[in-house]
Amino acid sequence: MAYSDFTLERVVNEFDLEVRRSALFPEVTPLALSHWLEQTLALTRQFVSATASEKARSEFVVMPLLVEIVNRNPGQMAIYSGKNLEVDRDRGLTGECDFILALGEMVDIIVRPICCIVEAKKQDLEAGTGQCAAQMVAAQQFNQRRHPDLTTIFGCVTTGEMWQFLQLRDRNFQIDNRLYFINEIPLILGCLQTILDFYQPSLIPT
């Protein structure tokens, strides 16, 4: 069993979570796109369509937005793509993650994960939510061993066109009560920046 085998119901039952919907980013500040991001998305838009593969969407849509946040916050956030997060094989918390965002500069191994991003298969956000929730539980347990102050983990399930944000705080699993769409990139960037800003006190080396 691995992350992709989980449904949301299974994660909730096996890890004793409480689920609710709420406004995760009620006052998110939209961020203007940099010239680099505008150019990049203009060039890649021709490769992305409703029938594009998850890989294409991750390369041409998701990754540029993540890189934009890294460029705005040098040395504060690392992006890991396709990395394995091995936490508890017996409970299924193992496998490859589409994207993991971590605090600090890029190093060879994942150190302080703060956000798990899952590419929804077949445009199915609901199916991707269980997989993302399992990865968030794993990231939370990973941090408990070395960084117990990082008790909150964010998540996101995206088709490239739609973005659904999530949060795991202790045992409380929250699903954002609104979706963000590709025509709302300034707001999506604002959500990603808000996630990083949430951890600012933790950026001080310990």
Secondary structure, 3 states (H helix, E strand, C coil): CCHHHCCHHHHHHHCCCEEEEECCCCCCCCCCCCHHHHHHHHHHHHHCCCCCCHHHHHHHHHHHHHHHHHHHCCCCEEEEEEEECCCEHHHCECCEEEEEEEECCCCCCCCCEEEEEEECHHHCHHHHHHHHHHHHHHHHHHHHHHCCCCCEEEEEEECCCEEEEEEEECCEEEEECCCEEHHHHHHHHHHHHHHHHHCHHHHCCC
